[in-house]
Amino acid sequence: MDAAIKVIAKKGFTEAKVHEISDGARVGVGTIYSQKLFKNKLDLLLTITLDFWENLNGQIELRVSKKEHPGQKFHEVLAILEELLLGNVQSIYLSKVLHEAVPHIYFIEDEELTKKRRKITHENRKLLRSLDRIIEEGQQQGEFDDTLRPTVVRQVLFGAFEFLLYGLSLKASGREKHVGYDEQDVTKATNVLFNKFVKK
């Protein structure tokens, strides 16, 4: 999967070839299919995506529950996302692959792959519910500004994070030479934006 993440990030899902992925993983193309690791390239993309969402939600369940205040909980979610998507070049490649996966996920007809897509949708909604609960809790306790619905606050914050992350992934994959900011800027910008919703 690591080899697939790098190849797909650099070439795009459509242009990425299975033999390039197998070369990166130092295995033969036949090994991928003979071992029934993945049904096809789309199955591999879905597996990468599902693995990320399950890992993310698992980390949130494990770490956020240990925090007492909504602000602390929200910062912990941001810290987890930064670790998974900004930690190193490979994690930035992953963010590009996750972005690449979105249009392909919704055009699946294969029954087996449809089940995997449903799991991805379930994990995604699980994250959104977790974020909305934290924001709503913060609003109820007077810690967060309550002039906007929790869903809107969540979309503003994570929409900005996702857009900034996409720029970094383009740079890491060689598709853009300069984006005008780095990983530290993404972390700083997300925290500054979040603080706009925190009551002083």
Backbone as JSON Lines, residues from 0, in Angstrom:
{"i":0,"aa":"M","n":[0.83,-1.2,0.0],"ca":[0.0,0.0,0.0],"c":[0.87,1.26,0.0]}
{"i":1,"aa":"D","n":[2.01,1.2,0.68],"ca":[2.92,2.35,0.69],"c":[3.4,2.68,-0.72]}
{"i":2,"aa":"A","n":[3.73,1.63,-1.47],"ca":[4.18,1.84,-2.85],"c":[3.05,2.42,-3.7]}
{"i":3,"aa":"A","n":[1.84,1.94,-3.49],"ca":[0.69,2.44,-4.25],"c":[0.43,3.9,-3.92]}
{"i":4,"aa":"I","n":[0.54,4.26,-2.66],"ca":[0.31,5.65,-2.24],"c":[1.28,6.58,-2.98]}
{"i":5,"aa":"K","n":[2.54,6.19,-3.04],"ca":[3.54,7.04,-3.68],"c":[3.3,7.17,-5.19]}
{"i":6,"aa":"V","n":[3.01,6.05,-5.84],"ca":[2.8,6.06,-7.29],"c":[1.54,6.84,-7.66]}
{"i":7,"aa":"I","n":[0.45,6.59,-6.94],"ca":[-0.81,7.27,-7.24],"c":[-0.7,8.77,-6.97]}
{"i":8,"aa":"A","n":[0.0,9.12,-5.9],"ca":[0.18,10.54,-5.58],"c":[0.95,11.25,-6.69]}
{"i":9,"aa":"K","n":[1.95,10.59,-7.23],"ca":[2.8,11.23,-8.23],"c":[2.16,11.24,-9.63]}
{"i":10,"aa":"K","n":[1.43,10.15,-9.98],"ca":[0.94,10.04,-11.35],"c":[-0.57,10.2,-11.48]}
{"i":11,"aa":"G","n":[-1.29,10.13,-10.34],"ca":[-2.74,10.14,-10.41],"c":[-3.26,8.72,-10.54]}
{"i":12,"aa":"F","n":[-4.46,8.47,-10.07],"ca":[-5.0,7.11,-10.06],"c":[-5.12,6.53,-11.47]}
{"i":13,"aa":"T","n":[-5.63,7.32,-12.4],"ca":[-5.85,6.82,-13.76],"c":[-4.56,6.44,-14.45]}
{"i":14,"aa":"E","n":[-3.52,7.26,-14.27],"ca":[-2.25,7.03,-14.96],"c":[-1.34,6.03,-14.24]}
{"i":15,"aa":"A","n":[-1.58,5.79,-12.97],"ca":[-0.74,4.85,-12.22],"c":[-0.93,3.43,-12.75]}
{"i":16,"aa":"K","n":[0.15,2.72,-12.94],"ca":[0.1,1.35,-13.47],"c":[0.42,0.36,-12.35]}
{"i":17,"aa":"V","n":[-0.23,-0.8,-12.41],"ca":[-0.02,-1.82,-11.39],"c":[1.44,-2.27,-11.37]}
{"i":18,"aa":"H","n":[2.07,-2.35,-12.54],"ca":[3.47,-2.8,-12.56],"c":[4.38,-1.78,-11.88]}
{"i":19,"aa":"E","n":[4.02,-0.48,-11.92],"ca":[4.8,0.55,-11.23],"c":[4.66,0.39,-9.71]}
{"i":20,"aa":"I","n":[3.46,0.03,-9.3],"ca":[3.21,-0.2,-7.87],"c":[3.97,-1.44,-7.4]}
{"i":21,"aa":"S","n":[3.92,-2.5,-8.19],"ca":[4.62,-3.73,-7.8],"c":[6.13,-3.51,-7.8]}
{"i":22,"aa":"D","n":[6.64,-2.71,-8.75],"ca":[8.07,-2.38,-8.77],"c":[8.46,-1.63,-7.49]}
{"i":23,"aa":"G","n":[7.6,-0.68,-7.09],"ca":[7.88,0.09,-5.88],"c":[7.85,-0.76,-4.63]}
{"i":24,"aa":"A","n":[7.01,-1.81,-4.66],"ca":[6.89,-2.71,-3.52],"c":[7.9,-3.86,-3.6]}
{"i":25,"aa":"R","n":[8.64,-3.9,-4.72],"ca":[9.65,-4.96,-4.95],"c":[9.04,-6.35,-4.95]}
{"i":26,"aa":"V","n":[7.88,-6.46,-5.6],"ca":[7.25,-7.76,-5.81],"c":[6.81,-7.83,-7.26]}
{"i":27,"aa":"G","n":[6.57,-9.03,-7.75],"ca":[6.1,-9.18,-9.12],"c":[4.63,-8.81,-9.22]}
{"i":28,"aa":"V","n":[4.21,-8.39,-10.41],"ca":[2.8,-8.05,-10.62],"c":[1.91,-9.24,-10.28]}
{"i":29,"aa":"G","n":[2.37,-10.42,-10.68],"ca":[1.58,-11.64,-10.43],"c":[1.35,-11.9,-8.96]}
{"i":30,"aa":"T","n":[2.32,-11.48,-8.14],"ca":[2.2,-11.71,-6.69],"c":[0.99,-10.98,-6.11]}
{"i":31,"aa":"I","n":[0.76,-9.77,-6.61],"ca":[-0.36,-8.97,-6.1],"c":[-1.67,-9.7,-6.33]}
{"i":32,"aa":"Y","n":[-1.8,-10.3,-7.52],"ca":[-3.06,-10.97,-7.86],"c":[-3.11,-12.41,-7.33]}
{"i":33,"aa":"S","n":[-1.98,-13.11,-7.39],"ca":[-1.98,-14.51,-6.96],"c":[-2.23,-14.65,-5.47]}
{"i":34,"aa":"Q","n":[-1.75,-13.67,-4.7],"ca":[-1.98,-13.7,-3.26],"c":[-3.36,-13.14,-2.88]}
{"i":35,"aa":"K","n":[-4.09,-12.69,-3.89],"ca":[-5.43,-12.13,-3.69],"c":[-5.42,-11.0,-2.65]}
{"i":36,"aa":"L","n":[-4.35,-10.2,-2.73],"ca":[-4.25,-9.07,-1.82],"c":[-5.3,-8.03,-2.17]}
{"i":37,"aa":"F","n":[-5.44,-7.79,-3.48],"ca":[-6.41,-6.82,-3.96],"c":[-7.03,-7.33,-5.25]}
{"i":38,"aa":"K","n":[-8.28,-7.02,-5.43],"ca":[-9.01,-7.48,-6.61],"c":[-8.52,-6.78,-7.87]}
{"i":39,"aa":"N","n":[-8.29,-5.49,-7.75],"ca":[-7.8,-4.67,-8.86],"c":[-7.27,-3.35,-8.3]}
{"i":40,"aa":"K","n":[-6.91,-2.45,-9.18],"ca":[-6.33,-1.16,-8.74],"c":[-7.34,-0.35,-7.93]}
{"i":41,"aa":"L","n":[-8.6,-0.4,-8.31],"ca":[-9.63,0.32,-7.57],"c":[-9.8,-0.25,-6.17]}
{"i":42,"aa":"D","n":[-9.71,-1.55,-6.05],"ca":[-9.79,-2.2,-4.74],"c":[-8.63,-1.72,-3.85]}
{"i":43,"aa":"L","n":[-7.47,-1.58,-4.44],"ca":[-6.3,-1.09,-3.71],"c":[-6.55,0.34,-3.22]}
{"i":44,"aa":"L","n":[-7.11,1.17,-4.08],"ca":[-7.42,2.55,-3.71],"c":[-8.42,2.59,-2.55]}
{"i":45,"aa":"L","n":[-9.44,1.77,-2.63],"ca":[-10.45,1.71,-1.57],"c":[-9.85,1.21,-0.26]}
{"i":46,"aa":"T","n":[-8.96,0.25,-0.36],"ca":[-8.32,-0.3,0.84],"c":[-7.47,0.75,1.54]}
{"i":47,"aa":"I","n":[-6.72,1.52,0.76],"ca":[-5.92,2.61,1.32],"c":[-6.83,3.61,2.03]}
{"i":48,"aa":"T","n":[-7.93,3.97,1.38],"ca":[-8.86,4.96,1.93],"c":[-9.52,4.45,3.21]}
{"i":49,"aa":"L","n":[-9.99,3.21,3.19],"ca":[-10.64,2.64,4.36],"c":[-9.66,2.5,5.52]}
{"i":50,"aa":"D","n":[-8.44,2.1,5.22],"ca":[-7.41,1.96,6.25],"c":[-7.17,3.29,6.95]}
{"i":51,"aa":"F","n":[-7.13,4.37,6.17],"ca":[-6.93,5.7,6.77],"c":[-8.08,6.06,7.69]}
{"i":52,"aa":"W","n":[-9.31,5.92,7.22],"ca":[-10.47,6.33,8.02],"c":[-10.59,5.51,9.3]}
{"i":53,"aa":"E","n":[-10.34,4.22,9.21],"ca":[-10.42,3.37,10.41],"c":[-9.33,3.75,11.4]}
{"i":54,"aa":"N","n":[-8.14,4.02,10.89],"ca":[-7.02,4.43,11.74],"c":[-7.32,5.77,12.41]}
{"i":55,"aa":"L","n":[-7.83,6.71,11.64],"ca":[-8.16,8.03,12.17],"c":[-9.2,7.94,13.28]}
{"i":56,"aa":"N","n":[-10.29,7.26,13.02],"ca":[-11.35,7.15,14.03],"c":[-10.89,6.36,15.25]}
{"i":57,"aa":"G","n":[-10.04,5.36,15.03],"ca":[-9.49,4.61,16.15],"c":[-8.64,5.48,17.05]}
{"i":58,"aa":"Q","n":[-7.8,6.32,16.43],"ca":[-6.95,7.25,17.19],"c":[-7.8,8.26,17.96]}
{"i":59,"aa":"I","n":[-8.86,8.75,17.33],"ca":[-9.75,9.72,17.99],"c":[-10.42,9.09,19.2]}
{"i":60,"aa":"E","n":[-10.94,7.89,19.05],"ca":[-11.6,7.21,20.17],"c":[-10.63,6.99,21.33]}
{"i":61,"aa":"L","n":[-9.4,6.66,20.99],"ca":[-8.4,6.35,22.0],"c":[-7.91,7.59,22.73]}
{"i":62,"aa":"R","n":[-7.69,8.66,22.01],"ca":[-7.01,9.83,22.58],"c":[-7.93,10.97,23.01]}
{"i":63,"aa":"V","n":[-9.01,11.18,22.26],"ca":[-9.87,12.32,22.57],"c":[-10.64,12.11,23.87]}
{"i":64,"aa":"S","n":[-11.0,10.87,24.16],"ca":[-11.76,10.57,25.38],"c":[-10.98,10.92,26.65]}
{"i":65,"aa":"K","n":[-9.66,11.04,26.52],"ca":[-8.82,11.36,27.67],"c":[-8.77,12.87,27.96]}
{"i":66,"aa":"K","n":[-9.31,13.65,27.05],"ca":[-9.31,15.11,27.22],"c":[-10.6,15.55,27.89]}
{"i":67,"aa":"E","n":[-10.5,16.56,28.73],"ca":[-11.66,16.99,29.52],"c":[-12.49,18.06,28.83]}
{"i":68,"aa":"H","n":[-11.85,19.09,28.28],"ca":[-12.58,20.23,27.73],"c":[-12.72,20.11,26.22]}
{"i":69,"aa":"P","n":[-13.82,20.65,25.65],"ca":[-14.04,20.58,24.21],"c":[-12.88,21.14,23.39]}
{"i":70,"aa":"G","n":[-12.31,22.26,23.85],"ca":[-11.18,22.84,23.13],"c":[-10.0,21.89,23.06]}
{"i":71,"aa":"Q","n":[-9.74,21.21,24.16],"ca":[-8.65,20.23,24.19],"c":[-8.95,19.06,23.25]}
{"i":72,"aa":"K","n":[-10.2,18.64,23.24],"ca":[-10.62,17.53,22.37],"c":[-10.43,17.89,20.91]}
{"i":73,"aa":"F","n":[-10.83,19.13,20.56],"ca":[-10.72,19.55,19.17],"c":[-9.26,19.66,18.75]}
{"i":74,"aa":"H","n":[-8.43,20.21,19.62],"ca":[-7.0,20.31,19.31],"c":[-6.38,18.92,19.17]}
{"i":75,"aa":"E","n":[-6.87,17.96,19.92],"ca":[-6.35,16.59,19.82],"c":[-6.7,15.98,18.46]}
{"i":76,"aa":"V","n":[-7.91,16.25,17.99],"ca":[-8.3,15.78,16.65],"c":[-7.38,16.39,15.6]}
{"i":77,"aa":"L","n":[-7.13,17.69,15.72],"ca":[-6.21,18.35,14.79],"c":[-4.81,17.75,14.85]}
{"i":78,"aa":"A","n":[-4.36,17.44,16.06],"ca":[-3.03,16.85,16.23],"c":[-2.95,15.48,15.55]}
{"i":79,"aa":"I","n":[-4.01,14.7,15.67],"ca":[-4.05,13.38,15.03],"c":[-4.01,13.52,13.52]}
{"i":80,"aa":"L","n":[-4.8,14.43,12.99],"ca":[-4.81,14.66,11.54],"c":[-3.44,15.12,11.04]}
{"i":81,"aa":"E","n":[-2.8,15.97,11.8],"ca":[-1.48,16.45,11.41],"c":[-0.46,15.31,11.42]}
{"i":82,"aa":"E","n":[-0.56,14.43,12.4],"ca":[0.35,13.28,12.46],"c":[0.14,12.36,11.27]}
{"i":83,"aa":"L","n":[-1.12,12.12,10.91],"ca":[-1.43,11.17,9.84],"c":[-1.22,11.74,8.45]}
{"i":84,"aa":"L","n":[-1.4,13.07,8.31],"ca":[-1.38,13.66,6.98],"c":[-0.27,14.68,6.75]}
{"i":85,"aa":"L","n":[0.44,15.07,7.81],"ca":[1.52,16.05,7.67],"c":[2.84,15.56,8.25]}
{"i":86,"aa":"G","n":[2.84,14.36,8.79],"ca":[4.0,13.86,9.54],"c":[5.27,13.73,8.72]}
{"i":87,"aa":"N","n":[5.14,13.33,7.45],"ca":[6.3,13.16,6.58],"c":[5.83,13.18,5.13]}
{"i":88,"aa":"V","n":[6.74,13.01,4.2],"ca":[6.39,13.08,2.78],"c":[5.38,12.0,2.42]}
{"i":89,"aa":"Q","n":[5.55,10.79,2.97],"ca":[4.63,9.7,2.66],"c":[3.21,10.03,3.12]}
{"i":90,"aa":"S","n":[3.09,10.68,4.28],"ca":[1.76,11.03,4.77],"c":[1.13,12.12,3.91]}
{"i":91,"aa":"I","n":[1.95,13.0,3.36],"ca":[1.43,14.03,2.45],"c":[1.0,13.38,1.14]}
{"i":92,"aa":"Y","n":[1.75,12.37,0.69],"ca":[1.31,11.59,-0.47],"c":[-0.06,10.98,-0.2]}
{"i":93,"aa":"L","n":[-0.24,10.47,1.01],"ca":[-1.51,9.86,1.38],"c":[-2.66,10.84,1.23]}
{"i":94,"aa":"S","n":[-2.45,12.08,1.65],"ca":[-3.51,13.08,1.53],"c":[-3.9,13.29,0.07]}
{"i":95,"aa":"K","n":[-2.93,13.21,-0.83],"ca":[-3.2,13.36,-2.26],"c":[-4.02,12.17,-2.76]}
{"i":96,"aa":"V","n":[-3.68,10.99,-2.31],"ca":[-4.39,9.78,-2.73],"c":[-5.83,9.81,-2.22]}
{"i":97,"aa":"L","n":[-6.02,10.25,-0.99],"ca":[-7.38,10.35,-0.44],"c":[-8.23,11.3,-1.26]}
{"i":98,"aa":"H","n":[-7.61,12.39,-1.71],"ca":[-8.32,13.34,-2.56],"c":[-8.63,12.71,-3.92]}
{"i":99,"aa":"E","n":[-7.69,11.95,-4.45],"ca":[-7.88,11.27,-5.74],"c":[-9.01,10.25,-5.66]}
{"i":100,"aa":"A","n":[-9.18,9.65,-4.49],"ca":[-10.14,8.56,-4.34],"c":[-11.59,9.02,-4.45]}
{"i":101,"aa":"V","n":[-11.86,10.26,-4.06],"ca":[-13.25,10.72,-3.94],"c":[-14.09,10.48,-5.19]}
{"i":102,"aa":"P","n":[-13.68,10.94,-6.38],"ca":[-14.56,10.73,-7.54],"c":[-14.73,9.27,-7.93]}
{"i":103,"aa":"H","n":[-13.71,8.45,-7.65],"ca":[-13.77,7.04,-8.06],"c":[-14.67,6.21,-7.15]}
{"i":104,"aa":"I","n":[-14.76,6.61,-5.9],"ca":[-15.52,5.84,-4.92],"c":[-17.0,5.77,-5.29]}
{"i":105,"aa":"Y","n":[-17.5,6.8,-5.92],"ca":[-18.94,6.87,-6.17],"c":[-19.37,6.31,-7.52]}
{"i":106,"aa":"F","n":[-18.44,5.67,-8.22],"ca":[-18.79,5.06,-9.5],"c":[-18.43,3.57,-9.49]}
{"i":107,"aa":"I","n":[-18.8,2.92,-8.4],"ca":[-18.49,1.51,-8.24],"c":[-19.74,0.67,-8.46]}
{"i":108,"aa":"E","n":[-19.63,-0.36,-9.26],"ca":[-20.75,-1.26,-9.51],"c":[-20.52,-2.64,-8.91]}
{"i":109,"aa":"D","n":[-19.25,-3.02,-8.77],"ca":[-18.91,-4.33,-8.21],"c":[-19.47,-4.47,-6.79]}
{"i":110,"aa":"E","n":[-20.15,-5.57,-6.54],"ca":[-20.82,-5.76,-5.24],"c":[-19.83,-5.8,-4.09]}
{"i":111,"aa":"E","n":[-18.73,-6.5,-4.27],"ca":[-17.74,-6.63,-3.21],"c":[-17.11,-5.27,-2.88]}
{"i":112,"aa":"L","n":[-16.8,-4.5,-3.91],"ca":[-16.2,-3.18,-3.7],"c":[-17.21,-2.19,-3.14]}
{"i":113,"aa":"T","n":[-18.48,-2.41,-3.48],"ca":[-19.53,-1.54,-2.93],"c":[-19.6,-1.68,-1.42]}
{"i":114,"aa":"K","n":[-19.39,-2.88,-0.92],"ca":[-19.38,-3.11,0.54],"c":[-18.25,-2.32,1.18]}
{"i":115,"aa":"K","n":[-17.11,-2.3,0.52],"ca":[-15.96,-1.56,1.05],"c":[-16.24,-0.06,1.02]}
{"i":116,"aa":"R","n":[-16.91,0.39,-0.04],"ca":[-17.28,1.81,-0.13],"c":[-18.23,2.19,1.0]}
{"i":117,"aa":"R","n":[-19.16,1.31,1.33],"ca":[-20.1,1.6,2.42],"c":[-19.37,1.73,3.74]}
{"i":118,"aa":"K","n":[-18.35,0.92,3.93],"ca":[-17.54,1.02,5.15],"c":[-16.82,2.35,5.22]}
{"i":119,"aa":"I","n":[-16.32,2.82,4.08],"ca":[-15.65,4.11,4.02],"c":[-16.63,5.22,4.38]}
{"i":120,"aa":"T","n":[-17.83,5.15,3.81],"ca":[-18.87,6.15,4.1],"c":[-19.22,6.14,5.58]}
{"i":121,"aa":"H","n":[-19.32,4.95,6.16],"ca":[-19.64,4.82,7.57],"c":[-18.56,5.47,8.44]}
{"i":122,"aa":"E","n":[-17.3,5.22,8.11],"ca":[-16.19,5.79,8.89],"c":[-16.13,7.3,8.73]}
{"i":123,"aa":"N","n":[-16.4,7.79,7.54],"ca":[-16.42,9.23,7.3],"c":[-17.5,9.91,8.14]}
{"i":124,"aa":"R","n":[-18.68,9.33,8.15],"ca":[-19.78,9.9,8.92],"c":[-19.49,9.82,10.42]}
{"i":125,"aa":"K","n":[-18.8,8.79,10.79],"ca":[-18.41,8.64,12.21],"c":[-17.53,9.8,12.64]}
{"i":126,"aa":"L","n":[-16.58,10.18,11.8],"ca":[-15.72,11.32,12.1],"c":[-16.53,12.6,12.2]}
{"i":127,"aa":"L","n":[-17.42,12.82,11.24],"ca":[-18.22,14.04,11.24],"c":[-19.07,14.14,12.5]}
{"i":128,"aa":"R","n":[-19.65,13.03,12.93],"ca":[-20.46,13.04,14.16],"c":[-19.59,13.36,15.37]}
{"i":129,"aa":"S","n":[-18.39,12.83,15.41],"ca":[-17.47,13.11,16.53],"c":[-17.14,14.59,16.6]}
{"i":130,"aa":"L","n":[-16.83,15.17,15.44],"ca":[-16.49,16.6,15.4],"c":[-17.68,17.46,15.8]}
{"i":131,"aa":"D","n":[-18.84,17.12,15.29],"ca":[-20.05,17.91,15.6],"c":[-20.37,17.85,17.09]}
{"i":132,"aa":"R","n":[-20.16,16.69,17.7],"ca":[-20.42,16.55,19.14],"c":[-19.47,17.42,19.95]}
{"i":133,"aa":"I","n":[-18.21,17.42,19.56],"ca":[-17.22,18.24,20.28],"c":[-17.57,19.73,20.17]}
{"i":134,"aa":"I","n":[-17.9,20.16,18.96],"ca":[-18.23,21.58,18.75],"c":[-19.51,21.94,19.51]}
{"i":135,"aa":"E","n":[-20.52,21.08,19.42],"ca":[-21.78,21.34,20.12],"c":[-21.56,21.4,21.64]}
{"i":136,"aa":"E","n":[-20.74,20.49,22.14],"ca":[-20.41,20.49,23.57],"c":[-19.72,21.8,23.96]}
{"i":137,"aa":"G","n":[-18.8,22.25,23.11],"ca":[-18.1,23.51,23.37],"c":[-19.04,24.7,23.36]}
{"i":138,"aa":"Q","n":[-20.0,24.68,22.47],"ca":[-20.98,25.76,22.41],"c":[-21.89,25.76,23.63]}
{"i":139,"aa":"Q","n":[-22.32,24.58,24.03],"ca":[-23.2,24.47,25.2],"c":[-22.5,24.91,26.48]}
{"i":140,"aa":"Q","n":[-21.21,24.66,26.56],"ca":[-20.45,25.04,27.75],"c":[-19.94,26.48,27.69]}
{"i":141,"aa":"G","n":[-20.26,27.18,26.6],"ca":[-19.84,28.56,26.47],"c":[-18.38,28.73,26.09]}
{"i":142,"aa":"E","n":[-17.74,27.65,25.66],"ca":[-16.32,27.7,25.29],"c":[-16.15,28.13,23.83]}
{"i":143,"aa":"F","n":[-17.1,27.75,22.99],"ca":[-17.04,28.09,21.56],"c":[-18.15,29.08,21.22]}
{"i":144,"aa":"D","n":[-17.87,29.91,20.22],"ca":[-18.89,30.8,19.68],"c":[-20.07,29.96,19.17]}
{"i":145,"aa":"D","n":[-21.28,30.39,19.49],"ca":[-22.45,29.6,19.1],"c":[-23.33,30.3,18.07]}
{"i":146,"aa":"T","n":[-22.76,31.26,17.34],"ca":[-23.55,31.96,16.33],"c":[-23.71,31.14,15.04]}
{"i":147,"aa":"L","n":[-22.89,30.1,14.89],"ca":[-23.0,29.2,13.74],"c":[-23.3,27.78,14.21]}
{"i":148,"aa":"R","n":[-23.97,27.03,13.37],"ca":[-24.25,25.62,13.7],"c":[-22.94,24.84,13.76]}
{"i":149,"aa":"P","n":[-22.9,23.8,14.57],"ca":[-21.69,22.97,14.65],"c":[-21.24,22.44,13.29]}
{"i":150,"aa":"T","n":[-22.19,22.06,12.45],"ca":[-21.84,21.53,11.13],"c":[-21.14,22.57,10.27]}
{"i":151,"aa":"V","n":[-21.54,23.84,10.41],"ca":[-20.91,24.91,9.63],"c":[-19.5,25.18,10.13]}
{"i":152,"aa":"V","n":[-19.34,25.23,11.45],"ca":[-18.01,25.43,12.05],"c":[-17.07,24.33,11.59]}
{"i":153,"aa":"R","n":[-17.56,23.11,11.64],"ca":[-16.75,21.96,11.22],"c":[-16.33,22.07,9.76]}
{"i":154,"aa":"Q","n":[-17.25,22.45,8.89],"ca":[-16.93,22.56,7.47],"c":[-15.95,23.68,7.18]}
{"i":155,"aa":"V","n":[-16.08,24.8,7.89],"ca":[-15.16,25.92,7.7],"c":[-13.74,25.5,8.08]}
{"i":156,"aa":"L","n":[-13.61,24.88,9.26],"ca":[-12.29,24.5,9.76],"c":[-11.64,23.41,8.92]}
{"i":157,"aa":"F","n":[-12.39,22.37,8.64],"ca":[-11.78,21.24,7.94],"c":[-11.74,21.44,6.44]}
{"i":158,"aa":"G","n":[-12.6,22.32,5.94],"ca":[-12.48,22.69,4.53],"c":[-11.18,23.43,4.28]}
{"i":159,"aa":"A","n":[-10.85,24.34,5.19],"ca":[-9.59,25.09,5.07],"c":[-8.39,24.15,5.2]}
{"i":160,"aa":"F","n":[-8.44,23.26,6.19],"ca":[-7.35,22.3,6.41],"c":[-7.14,21.43,5.16]}
{"i":161,"aa":"E","n":[-8.24,20.93,4.61],"ca":[-8.17,20.05,3.44],"c":[-7.6,20.79,2.24]}
{"i":162,"aa":"F","n":[-8.01,22.02,2.02],"ca":[-7.54,22.79,0.88],"c":[-6.05,23.08,0.99]}
{"i":163,"aa":"L","n":[-5.61,23.47,2.18],"ca":[-4.18,23.72,2.39],"c":[-3.36,22.45,2.21]}
{"i":164,"aa":"L","n":[-3.9,21.36,2.71],"ca":[-3.22,20.07,2.61],"c":[-3.08,19.63,1.16]}
{"i":165,"aa":"Y","n":[-4.1,19.91,0.38],"ca":[-4.05,19.54,-1.04],"c":[-2.91,20.25,-1.75]}
{"i":166,"aa":"G","n":[-2.7,21.52,-1.41],"ca":[-1.59,22.26,-1.99],"c":[-0.25,21.62,-1.67]}
{"i":167,"aa":"L","n":[-0.08,21.2,-0.42],"ca":[1.16,20.53,-0.03],"c":[1.35,19.21,-0.77]}
{"i":168,"aa":"S","n":[0.25,18.49,-0.97],"ca":[0.35,17.2,-1.66],"c":[0.73,17.39,-3.12]}
{"i":169,"aa":"L","n":[0.26,18.46,-3.74],"ca":[0.65,18.75,-5.12],"c":[2.15,19.05,-5.2]}
{"i":170,"aa":"K","n":[2.63,19.78,-4.21],"ca":[4.06,20.11,-4.17],"c":[4.89,18.84,-3.95]}
{"i":171,"aa":"A","n":[4.47,18.01,-2.99],"ca":[5.21,16.78,-2.68],"c":[5.26,15.82,-3.86]}
{"i":172,"aa":"S","n":[4.17,15.77,-4.63],"ca":[4.11,14.84,-5.76],"c":[4.78,15.4,-7.01]}
{"i":173,"aa":"G","n":[5.26,16.66,-6.93],"ca":[5.98,17.24,-8.05],"c":[5.09,17.93,-9.07]}
{"i":174,"aa":"R","n":[3.81,18.03,-8.79],"ca":[2.89,18.66,-9.75],"c":[2.9,20.19,-9.65]}
{"i":175,"aa":"E","n":[3.34,20.69,-8.51],"ca":[3.49,22.13,-8.31],"c":[4.83,22.38,-7.63]}
{"i":176,"aa":"K","n":[5.6,23.35,-8.13],"ca":[6.9,23.63,-7.52],"c":[6.77,24.5,-6.27]}
{"i":177,"aa":"H","n":[5.87,25.47,-6.33],"ca":[5.72,26.42,-5.23],"c":[4.25,26.6,-4.89]}
{"i":178,"aa":"V","n":[3.92,26.46,-3.63],"ca":[2.54,26.73,-3.19],"c":[2.49,27.9,-2.21]}
{"i":179,"aa":"G","n":[3.66,28.38,-1.77],"ca":[3.71,29.56,-0.93],"c":[3.57,29.31,0.56]}
{"i":180,"aa":"Y","n":[3.55,28.05,0.97],"ca":[3.48,27.74,2.4],"c":[3.99,26.32,2.64]}
{"i":181,"aa":"D","n":[4.21,25.98,3.92],"ca":[4.71,24.64,4.25],"c":[3.85,24.01,5.34]}
{"i":182,"aa":"E","n":[4.29,22.87,5.85],"ca":[3.52,22.12,6.86],"c":[3.26,22.95,8.11]}
{"i":183,"aa":"Q","n":[4.26,23.7,8.54],"ca":[4.1,24.51,9.75],"c":[3.03,25.59,9.55]}
{"i":184,"aa":"D","n":[2.97,26.12,8.34],"ca":[1.96,27.13,8.03],"c":[0.55,26.54,8.1]}
{"i":185,"aa":"V","n":[0.4,25.3,7.66],"ca":[-0.92,24.65,7.7],"c":[-1.36,24.48,9.15]}
{"i":186,"aa":"T","n":[-0.46,24.01,9.98],"ca":[-0.77,23.83,11.4],"c":[-1.13,25.17,12.04]}
{"i":187,"aa":"K","n":[-0.32,26.17,11.77],"ca":[-0.55,27.49,12.36],"c":[-1.88,28.08,11.88]}
{"i":188,"aa":"A","n":[-2.14,28.0,10.59],"ca":[-3.37,28.57,10.02],"c":[-4.61,27.89,10.58]}
{"i":189,"aa":"T","n":[-4.56,26.57,10.72],"ca":[-5.71,25.84,11.24],"c":[-5.99,26.23,12.68]}
{"i":190,"aa":"N","n":[-4.93,26.38,13.46],"ca":[-5.1,26.78,14.86],"c":[-5.6,28.21,15.0]}
{"i":191,"aa":"V","n":[-5.09,29.1,14.16],"ca":[-5.55,30.49,14.18],"c":[-7.03,30.55,13.82]}
{"i":192,"aa":"L","n":[-7.42,29.8,12.8],"ca":[-8.82,29.79,12.39],"c":[-9.71,29.2,13.48]}
{"i":193,"aa":"F","n":[-9.25,28.11,14.1],"ca":[-10.02,27.5,15.17],"c":[-10.23,28.48,16.33]}
{"i":194,"aa":"N","n":[-9.19,29.23,16.66],"ca":[-9.28,30.17,17.77],"c":[-10.29,31.29,17.52]}
{"i":195,"aa":"K","n":[-10.65,31.5,16.26],"ca":[-11.69,32.5,15.94],"c":[-13.04,32.06,16.5]}
{"i":196,"aa":"F","n":[-13.2,30.76,16.71],"ca":[-14.48,30.24,17.21],"c":[-14.46,30.01,18.72]}
{"i":197,"aa":"V","n":[-13.32,30.3,19.34],"ca":[-13.21,30.1,20.79],"c":[-13.47,31.42,21.49]}
{"i":198,"aa":"K","n":[-14.35,31.4,22.47],"ca":[-14.65,32.62,23.22],"c":[-13.5,32.93,24.16]}
{"i":199,"aa":"K","n":[-13.06,34.14,24.17],"ca":[-11.92,34.55,25.01],"c":[-12.39,34.72,26.47]}
